[in-house]
Amino acid sequence: MCRYALILLLLVSGVVVTAQQTTRVYLIPGQGSDYRIYKNIQFDAHLDTVHVHYITPLPLESMFAYAKRLSAQIDTTTPFYIIGVSLGGMLATEMYDMVHPQKIIVISSATDSTEIPEMYQFFHQYPIHRYIPASVFKYSSFIMQPMYEPDRALERATCNAMLWDKEKIFVKRATEMIVSWQRKPDDNVGKNIIHIHGDNDHTLPIKNITSDYIIPGGSHMMVLTKAADVGAIINKELKK
C-alpha cells in the first residue's frame, strides 16, 4: 500500500513540475498578417503560445499608445515572453516597459525608429499618406508585397488570405504608426531584446538593422518561408 501511495505521490509531483515549467509566449503578427504567420513554426512542447489579436487603431494613434491598449491582452501575473514579427516586433519593444516580459524576440522588424527605411522617414516629414484612401493601402499590398518579397510565392495562399482578411482602416492607420514612430536606440539599453533578421529583407533592409541572428537568404516573410531556421533560434532562446 505504501508503495502505491509513493507512486501516486511521484505522479502528482510530476504533473505539478510539468505545469510549473510551462512558459507562456505571446505572439504578435505583422501589419499585413495575422496568427497564421506563425503556422510553420514548431514551438517546443513547454511553450504555451497565445496569439495577440489586433484591434483597430485610433486616428493618428502613436505606436506607444496603441501598444498600451494592445497589452491588455497580456496576463502579467506570471512570467512570460513576447515574440513580434515586423510591426509586431515594434509593438513588442514598446510594451517592454509596460508589461515587463522576461525577454522579447523581434523578427523581420525594427527595435527603434532609426532602423526604419528612408521611405517611411520621408512620409514622416511629408505626411501625404494621410490623404490616400484606406482601400488603396490594403489593395496595393497585393501588388507591392510580391514585388518586395518574391519568396512569398512559397506561401502565396496564406499571404493572400491574411491580406484579404485585414481591415483596410487598420492597414492605413498602422502605416501612420510606423511613419510617426519615435523610439531611440537608448530606449532599448539594458533590455532583454533578441533580434532575428534576414539578409534578403527588402521591406526592412538589413543595412539599417542591428541584429543578434542573421538568416541567410531570409526575406521579410521568413517566418513562413524559413520557419525551421527561425524556429530553431526561438526555441534556443526560450529554452528553460
N, C-alpha and C positions, 0 to 999 in steps of 0.2 A: 504493500500500500504506500509506504514511504517513497519507494522507487517511482511509482506512478505520479505521486504528488510532486516529486522533484522534476520529472519530465515535463509535467504541466507547467510548473513554475518557469522552467527554461524556455518553453514555447511562448509563454506570455511575455517573458522578458525580451525574447527575440522580436516579437511584434512591436513592443514599445521602442526598442532600439531602432528598428527599421523606420518607425514613424518619426522618431527624432532626427533621423538622418535625411529625411526628405527635404529638398531645397526648392523653395518657391522662386520661379523665374517669370518675370513679366515681359511679354513680347510686344513691341510696338512696331507697326509696319511703316512703310514709306508713304509719300504723298499720293502716288499712283497705284498703291497696292493695299491689301488688307491681310487678314490672318493667313491667307493662302500662300503668302510669300515665304512662309516658314515650312511649307508642306514637305519639302525634301530633306530637311534637317533631322537627323536621327539623334535625338537627345538621350543622354544616359538615363538609366532607369530611375536614379534617385532624384532627377529633376522634375519637379511638378510645374509644368508650363501653364501660364494663364495669358490669354490674349487681351490686350488693351484695345478697345474699340473707339474709333474716332467719333467725336461729337462735332457739331457744326461750329466753326469759329465765328466769333462776333466780328462785325465790320471793323477793320483796321486793328484787330486784336494782336498784341505782341506775342512773340514766342514764349516769353516768360509767363504772361497772363494765361495763355492757353494751356501751357504745361501745368500750371497750378490747378486749373479746372480739371484737366485730364487726370491728374494724380489722385483724384477722388476714387478712382477705380483700384487703387493700390492699398492693400492691407499692410499697415506698418507695425502691427503688433508682434510680428515675428520677423526674423531676418530674411532678407530677400535680395534678388539681383534683378537688374533690368537690362534687356537687350533691345537695341533700336536699329532699324535699317533706314538709311537716308534721312528723311525728315524725322523719323522716329528716333534716330541717334541724337539729333539736335535737341529734341524734346527731352530725351533722357538726361543730357548734360544739364539742362535747365532744372530738371526735377531733383538733381543730386542734393542740393542744399535744402530742398523742401521735405523730402521723404527719407533721406539718409540710407540708401541701399548699401549693401556690403561692397558691391562692385557694379559698374556698368560696362557693357560691351557695345560699342558702336561699330556698325558695319556699313561700308559704302556711304559714309556720312562725313560730317564735319563736326568738330568739337568747339569751334569758335568761328566768329564771322570772318576772320582773316583767311580761312580756308575755302570760303565761298568764291566761285569764279567771278571774273570781272563783269560778265554779263549781268549778274544779279546786282553788283555794285553800281552799274550804270543805271538800272531801274530804281535803285535806291535814291540816286541823285535826280533822276528824271522819271517820276512815277507814272509814266504813260500807261502802264499795265492796268491802272485803276479804271481806265476808260474802256477797256476791252470787255465785251460781254462774257459772262461766266461760261456760256456754252462753247465759246471759241477756245477757252482754256482747256476744257475737257476733251473736245473732239480733235483738237490739234495734237493732243498726246498720242493719238492713234497713228499719227504721221511722224511726229518727232521722235518718239521712243524707239521705233525700229531703226531710224537713221542714226541716232546717237549710240544705241546699244544693240547692234545687229544680232548678237548671240541670243537675244530674247526669243529668236525663232525656235530655239530648242524647247521653249515653254510657251509657244505662241498662244495656245488656247487659254492657259491660266492667265497670262498677261492681259489678253484682250478681255477676259471675263472680269478681272479685277478693275480695269479701267472702265468698263461698261457699267459696273455697279457703283462707281464713285458718284457722289453727289457733286454736280457741277459747281455749285457755290463753294463747296469745300476746296476744290482744286484751285479756284481763283484766290480765295482768302488764305489758303496755305502758302501760295506764292507770295502774297503780301507779307506773311510772317517771315519767310526766308529772306526776302529782299530787305526788310527793315530790321533784321536780326542784328543786335549789338551785343556781342559777347567777346571779351578779350582773352588772350591766352593766359593771362594772370588769374583769370577767374577759375581756371582748372588746376592751378598749382596745389599739390598735396592731395588731390582727389584720385581715387582708385578707378581710373578710366582706361579701358583697353580698346585700342582702335585697330580694326581689321579693314584693309583696303585692297582693291585690285589695281594692278599696274596698267590695266586696259580700260579704266573707268573714264568714259568721255563726258559724263554728266558732271562729276566732281573729279576733275583730273588730279592724278596723284602728285603732280608737280606742286600743288598747293597744300598737300597733306603731310602731316607728321603722324606716322602710324607705327604701331607695335608689330604688326604682322602684314606682310605683303603677299597677296595671292597672285602668282604668275598667270597672266592671261585673264585675270579676273575683271569682269566688267561691273557696271552698276547693278546688274541683275544677278550677280554671282551667288547670292543666297539660294537662288533657284538653279542656276546652271553649273555651279561648282560647290554644291551642297556638302559633298564629302569632305572637301578641304576646309570649308568654313566650319562645318560641324565638329571636325576633329579639334580645331582650336577652341571652340566654345566649350566642349566637354573637358578639354585640358584645363582651361581657365576656371571652370566651375567644379572641378573635382574636389570632393571632400578631403 
